Amino acid sequence: MVRRTKEEAQGTRNRVLATAELVFYEKGVSHTTLRTSRRRRA
């Protein structure tokens, strides 16, 4: 496994949060799953 830099980790974190925010907005928090969010990122 390749170790990530702090900048890469922060970039990943930001992408995950931005995607989650979008999916929450579209589907609502109660209808959102990690799978839904992960599919959107892919």
FIDREN-219883 format. One line per 10 residues: number of its first residue (from 1); for each residue x, y, z of N, C-alpha, C, O. Coordinates in Angstrom, 1 decimal. Each point is the difference from the previous one (the first is absolute). Layout:
N
NUM = X:Y:Z:X:Y:Z:X:Y:Z:X:Y:Z  ...;
***
This chain:
42
1 = 0.8:-1.2:0.0:-0.8:1.2:0.0:0.9:1.2:0.0:1.0:0.1:0.8  -1.3:0.9:-1.6:0.7:1.2:-0.1:-0.4:1.0:1.0:-1.3:0.2:0.1  2.2:0.4:0.6:-0.4:1.0:1.0:-0.3:1.3:-0.7:0.7:0.5:-0.9  -1.8:0.1:1.3:-0.4:1.3:-0.6:0.6:1.2:0.8:0.3:-0.1:1.2  -0.1:1.2:-1.9:0.4:1.2:0.6:-1.2:0.6:0.7:-1.1:-0.3:-0.3  1.4:1.3:1.2:-1.1:0.7:0.7:-0.9:0.7:-1.0:-1.2:0.1:0.1  1.8:0.4:-1.2:-0.7:0.8:-1.0:-1.0:-1.0:-0.8:-1.1:0.4:-0.3  1.6:-1.6:0.0:-0.8:-0.9:-0.7:-1.2:-0.5:0.9:-1.1:-0.1:-0.5  1.4:-0.1:1.7:-1.0:-0.5:1.0:-1.1:1.1:0.1:-1.1:-0.3:0.0  1.6:1.6:0.1:-1.0:1.1:0.1:-0.8:0.1:-1.2:-1.2:0.3:0.0;
11 = 1.8:-0.5:-1.2:-0.8:0.1:-1.3:-1.0:-1.1:0.0:-1.1:0.2:-0.5  1.4:-1.4:0.9:-0.9:-1.1:0.0:-1.1:0.3:1.0:-1.2:-0.2:-0.4  1.5:0.7:1.6:-1.0:0.3:1.0:-1.0:1.1:-0.6:-1.2:-0.1:0.2  1.8:1.1:-0.9:-0.9:1.0:-0.5:-0.9:-0.5:-1.1:-1.2:0.4:-0.1  1.7:-1.3:-0.8:-0.9:-0.6:-1.0:-1.1:-0.9:0.6:-1.1:0.1:-0.5  1.4:-0.8:1.5:-1.0:-0.9:0.7:-1.1:0.9:0.6:-1.1:-0.3:-0.1  1.5:1.4:0.8:-0.9:0.8:0.6:-0.9:0.8:-1.0:-1.2:0.2:0.2  1.8:0.2:-1.3:-0.8:0.7:-1.0:-1.0:-0.9:-0.6:-1.1:0.4:-0.3  1.5:-1.6:0.0:-0.9:-1.0:-0.6:-1.1:-0.3:1.0:-1.2:-0.1:-0.4  1.5:-0.1:1.6:-1.0:-0.3:1.0:-1.0:1.1:0.2:-1.2:-0.2:0.0;
21 = 1.7:1.4:-0.1:-0.9:1.2:0.1:-1.0:0.0:-1.2:-1.1:0.3:0.2  1.6:-0.5:-1.3:-0.8:-0.1:-1.2:-1.1:-1.1:0.0:-1.2:0.3:-0.2  1.6:-1.5:0.6:-0.9:-1.1:0.1:-1.0:0.3:1.1:-1.2:-0.3:-0.2  1.6:0.8:1.4:-0.9:0.4:1.0:-1.1:1.0:-0.5:-1.2:-0.1:0.3  1.7:1.0:-1.0:-0.9:1.1:-0.6:-1.0:-0.7:-0.9:-1.2:0.4:0.0  1.6:-1.2:-0.9:-0.8:-0.7:-1.0:-1.0:-1.0:0.6:-1.2:0.0:-0.4  1.7:-0.8:1.3:-0.8:-1.1:0.5:-0.5:0.1:1.5:-0.9:-0.7:0.4  1.5:1.7:0.3:-0.3:0.1:1.4:0.9:-0.9:0.8:0.4:-1.1:-0.5  -0.2:1.5:1.7:0.9:-0.7:0.8:-0.5:-1.5:0.3:0.8:-0.9:0.0  -2.1:0.8:0.3:-0.5:-1.3:0.3:-0.1:-1.0:-1.1:-0.1:-1.2:0.2;
31 = 0.3:1.7:-1.5:-0.1:-0.9:-1.1:1.4:-0.1:-0.7:0.1:-0.5:-1.1  0.9:0.9:1.8:1.4:-0.1:-0.5:0.8:-1.1:0.7:-0.1:-0.1:1.2  0.8:-0.7:-2.0:0.8:-1.1:0.5:1.5:0.3:-0.4:0.2:0.8:-0.9  0.7:-1.4:1.6:1.4:0.1:-0.4:0.2:-0.6:-1.4:0.8:0.6:-0.8  -1.6:-1.6:0.4:0.1:-0.5:-1.3:-0.4:1.0:-1.1:0.6:0.1:-1.0  -1.7:0.6:1.3:-0.5:1.0:-0.9:1.1:1.1:-0.2:0.3:0.4:-1.1  0.3:0.0:2.2:1.0:1.1:-0.1:1.3:-0.6:-0.7:0.6:0.8:-0.8  -0.2:-2.0:1.1:1.1:-0.6:-0.7:-0.2:-0.1:-1.5:1.0:0.2:-0.7  -2.1:-0.6:0.3:-0.3:-0.2:-1.4:0.1:1.4:-0.7:0.5:0.1:-1.1  -1.0:0.9:1.8:0.0:1.4:-0.6:1.5:0.4:-0.3:0.3:0.7:-1.0;
41 = 0.6:-1.0:2.0:1.4:0.4:-0.1:0.7:-0.7:-1.1:0.9:0.5:-0.7  -1.3:-1.8:0.4:0.7:-0.8:-1.0:-0.1:0.4:-1.4:0.5:-0.6:-0.9;
***
